[in-house]
Amino acid sequence: MKRLILAASAGILFSIAPQMSADTPCASKPPDSLARQLLRQAPGLKAEVLRMALRATGCAAEQGLVKRRDLLTVIDYSLPSSQPRLFVFDLDAKKILFRELVAHGKNSGENHTNFFSNSPGSLATSLGLFVTADTYVGSNGYSLRLKGLEEGVNDMAWDRAIVMHGAPYVSRAAVRALGRLGRSWGCPAVRKEVARKMIDTLRGGSPIFAYYPDQGWLSQSTFVAK
């Protein structure tokens, strides 16, 4: 109830539709030609991860949970933080807009992630499908609120203040000094130089798919179930 009140007060309206059961597959299946075209522009992104992200966002769109279907952000947390692992695609134009470094939570691991959480105070990253909301200026500067769409997986993101923001510890200089990026309190922090442009691109109901080969999540997620 608290999350719904906060969302309404922020002026963000989400269309709420009944969740499909894990036994009911989504009807939409994105054309494989789209995935192949996008993958050619996104070195480092695994084909199966992109295809899963396309299916998941199509599934959420069928349920009225995604307002903007022209964009897709994929974060592959199976890649180390020292490599670009955040990819933003313009699906209408069939082109990549951003290929960037992104931090994970302090308690999710060093360079490689090994722990994910939905719990307040965990200082860990959450997996699953999110949708972007509004922007605000807070302690981390210009930031983008995220709403988690998966119960028990990331639906505490709003209460945890899991947001996209810029951070000085996300840089090539940090990788050279530490062998990894600095870490957030669970937020997908990006380079300060690109943060405002990326946030303004993604705001207003676009999907963000955060992946890791976690079998617990993959087996229970309504959105990625085959």
C-alpha positions as CSV (number, residue, x, y, z in Angstrom):
1,M,0.0,0.0,0.0
2,K,2.9,2.3,0.9
3,R,4.4,1.9,-2.6
4,L,1.1,2.6,-4.3
5,I,0.7,5.8,-2.3
6,L,4.2,6.9,-3.1
7,A,3.8,6.2,-6.8
8,A,0.5,8.2,-6.9
9,S,2.0,11.1,-5.0
10,A,4.9,11.2,-7.5
11,G,2.4,11.5,-10.3
12,I,3.2,8.2,-11.9
13,L,0.4,6.0,-13.0
14,F,1.0,2.4,-13.7
15,S,-1.6,0.2,-15.3
16,I,-2.2,-2.7,-13.0
17,A,-3.3,-6.0,-14.5
18,P,-3.7,-9.5,-13.0
19,Q,-0.5,-11.5,-13.0
20,M,-0.4,-14.5,-15.2
21,S,0.6,-17.7,-13.6
22,A,3.9,-19.3,-14.3
23,D,2.0,-22.0,-16.1
24,T,0.5,-19.5,-18.6
25,P,3.2,-18.5,-21.2
26,C,3.0,-15.1,-22.7
27,A,1.6,-14.9,-26.2
28,S,4.2,-12.6,-27.7
29,K,7.5,-13.9,-29.1
30,P,9.8,-11.3,-30.5
31,P,11.3,-12.0,-33.9
32,D,14.7,-13.5,-33.8
33,S,15.8,-11.2,-36.5
34,L,15.5,-8.3,-34.0
35,A,17.7,-10.0,-31.5
36,R,20.3,-10.8,-34.1
37,Q,20.4,-7.2,-35.3
38,L,20.7,-5.8,-31.8
39,L,23.4,-8.3,-30.8
40,R,25.6,-7.2,-33.7
41,Q,25.8,-3.7,-32.0
42,A,26.3,-5.0,-28.4
43,P,29.6,-6.8,-28.0
44,G,29.7,-8.7,-24.7
45,L,25.9,-9.2,-24.4
46,K,24.9,-12.9,-24.6
47,A,22.3,-13.8,-27.1
48,E,20.2,-15.8,-24.6
49,V,20.2,-12.9,-22.2
50,L,18.9,-10.5,-24.8
51,R,16.3,-12.9,-26.0
52,M,15.1,-13.5,-22.4
53,A,14.9,-9.7,-21.9
54,L,12.8,-9.3,-25.0
55,R,10.4,-12.1,-24.0
56,A,10.1,-10.7,-20.5
57,T,9.3,-7.2,-21.5
58,G,6.9,-8.4,-24.1
59,C,5.2,-10.4,-21.4
60,A,5.0,-7.4,-19.1
61,A,3.6,-5.2,-21.9
62,E,0.8,-7.8,-22.4
63,Q,-0.1,-7.2,-18.8
64,G,-0.1,-3.4,-19.2
65,L,2.9,-3.0,-16.9
66,V,5.2,-1.4,-19.4
67,K,4.3,2.1,-20.7
68,R,7.1,2.6,-23.2
69,R,7.7,-0.3,-25.6
70,D,10.2,1.6,-27.7
71,L,13.1,1.1,-25.3
72,L,14.8,-1.9,-23.6
73,T,17.6,-1.7,-21.0
74,V,19.5,-5.0,-20.2
75,I,21.9,-5.3,-17.4
76,D,23.9,-8.6,-17.3
77,Y,25.3,-9.0,-13.8
78,S,27.0,-12.2,-14.8
79,L,29.6,-10.0,-16.4
80,P,32.2,-8.4,-14.2
81,S,31.8,-4.7,-13.2
82,S,35.0,-3.9,-15.0
83,Q,33.3,-4.5,-18.3
84,P,30.4,-2.7,-19.9
85,R,27.3,-4.7,-19.0
86,L,24.4,-2.2,-19.3
87,F,22.9,-2.0,-22.8
88,V,20.1,0.4,-23.8
89,F,18.3,-0.4,-27.1
90,D,15.9,1.7,-29.2
91,L,13.6,-1.2,-30.4
92,D,11.8,0.9,-33.0
93,A,15.0,2.1,-34.7
94,K,16.7,-1.3,-34.0
95,K,19.9,0.3,-32.7
96,I,21.9,0.5,-29.5
97,L,21.9,3.8,-27.6
98,F,24.2,3.1,-24.7
99,R,26.7,0.4,-23.8
100,E,28.0,1.3,-20.3
101,L,29.6,0.4,-17.1
102,V,27.2,-0.1,-14.2
103,A,27.9,-0.7,-10.5
104,H,26.3,-3.3,-8.3
105,G,25.5,-3.3,-4.5
106,K,28.2,-3.3,-1.9
107,N,27.1,-6.7,-0.5
108,S,26.6,-8.3,-3.9
109,G,30.3,-9.1,-4.5
110,E,33.6,-7.6,-5.5
111,N,34.2,-7.4,-9.3
112,H,31.9,-10.4,-9.8
113,T,28.4,-10.6,-8.3
114,N,27.5,-13.5,-6.1
115,F,24.6,-12.4,-4.0
116,F,21.3,-10.6,-4.7
117,S,18.5,-9.4,-2.3
118,N,15.2,-7.7,-2.2
119,S,15.5,-6.9,1.5
120,P,15.7,-3.4,2.9
121,G,19.2,-2.7,4.4
122,S,20.8,-5.5,2.4
123,L,23.0,-3.1,0.4
124,A,22.6,-5.7,-2.4
125,T,21.4,-5.6,-6.0
126,S,18.1,-7.0,-7.0
127,L,17.4,-9.1,-10.2
128,G,14.4,-9.2,-12.5
129,L,12.2,-6.8,-14.5
130,F,11.8,-3.2,-13.4
131,V,10.0,-0.3,-15.0
132,T,11.3,3.3,-14.8
133,A,9.3,6.0,-13.1
134,D,10.0,9.7,-12.4
135,T,13.2,11.7,-11.7
136,Y,14.3,13.7,-8.7
137,V,17.4,15.3,-7.3
138,G,18.6,13.6,-4.1
139,S,21.8,12.8,-2.3
140,N,23.2,11.2,-5.4
141,G,22.2,14.0,-7.7
142,Y,19.8,13.6,-10.6
143,S,18.2,10.2,-10.2
144,L,15.6,7.9,-11.7
145,R,13.1,5.9,-9.6
146,L,12.6,2.3,-10.4
147,K,9.6,0.1,-9.7
148,G,10.2,-3.6,-9.3
149,L,7.6,-5.8,-11.0
150,E,8.5,-9.2,-9.5
151,E,7.0,-10.1,-6.2
152,G,9.6,-11.3,-3.7
153,V,12.4,-10.6,-6.1
154,N,12.6,-6.8,-6.6
155,D,9.2,-5.4,-5.5
156,M,10.9,-3.7,-2.5
157,A,12.9,-1.5,-4.9
158,W,10.7,1.5,-4.4
159,D,10.8,1.3,-0.6
160,R,14.6,0.6,-0.7
161,A,15.1,3.7,-2.9
162,I,16.8,1.6,-5.6
163,V,17.3,4.2,-8.3
164,M,19.6,4.9,-11.3
165,H,22.1,7.7,-10.6
166,G,25.5,8.8,-11.6
167,A,28.5,8.1,-9.3
168,P,32.2,9.1,-9.3
169,Y,33.2,5.5,-8.5
170,V,31.8,4.3,-11.9
171,S,34.7,5.0,-14.2
172,R,37.6,3.5,-16.0
173,A,39.9,5.2,-13.5
174,A,38.2,3.2,-10.7
175,V,38.7,0.0,-12.6
176,R,42.4,0.8,-13.1
177,A,42.8,1.6,-9.4
178,L,40.7,-1.1,-7.8
179,G,40.4,-3.8,-10.5
180,R,36.6,-3.2,-10.4
181,L,34.1,-0.4,-10.0
182,G,33.2,1.1,-6.7
183,R,29.9,-0.2,-5.4
184,S,26.5,1.2,-4.5
185,W,23.9,0.4,-1.8
186,G,22.1,-1.7,-4.4
187,C,21.5,0.9,-7.1
188,P,22.5,0.5,-10.7
189,A,24.9,3.5,-10.7
190,V,26.4,4.7,-13.9
191,R,29.1,7.1,-15.0
192,K,28.3,10.7,-14.0
193,E,29.2,11.9,-17.5
194,V,26.3,9.9,-19.0
195,A,23.8,9.7,-16.2
196,R,21.6,12.6,-17.1
197,K,21.3,11.7,-20.7
198,M,20.6,8.1,-19.9
199,I,18.1,8.9,-17.2
200,D,16.2,11.4,-19.5
201,T,16.1,8.7,-22.2
202,L,14.7,6.0,-20.0
203,R,12.3,7.9,-17.7
204,G,8.6,7.4,-17.9
205,G,7.8,3.7,-18.0
206,S,10.5,1.9,-19.9
207,P,11.6,-1.6,-18.9
208,I,15.0,-2.5,-17.3
209,F,15.9,-6.2,-17.2
210,A,18.5,-7.2,-14.7
211,Y,19.9,-10.7,-15.3
212,Y,22.0,-13.2,-13.5
213,P,21.8,-17.0,-13.9
214,D,20.1,-17.5,-10.6
215,Q,18.0,-20.6,-10.8
216,G,15.7,-19.6,-8.0
217,W,14.7,-16.5,-9.8
218,L,14.6,-18.1,-13.3
219,S,12.4,-20.9,-12.1
220,Q,9.8,-18.7,-10.4
221,S,9.7,-15.6,-12.6
222,T,6.4,-15.1,-14.4
223,F,8.2,-13.0,-17.0
224,V,11.0,-15.3,-18.0
225,A,9.2,-18.7,-17.6
226,K,9.1,-20.4,-21.0
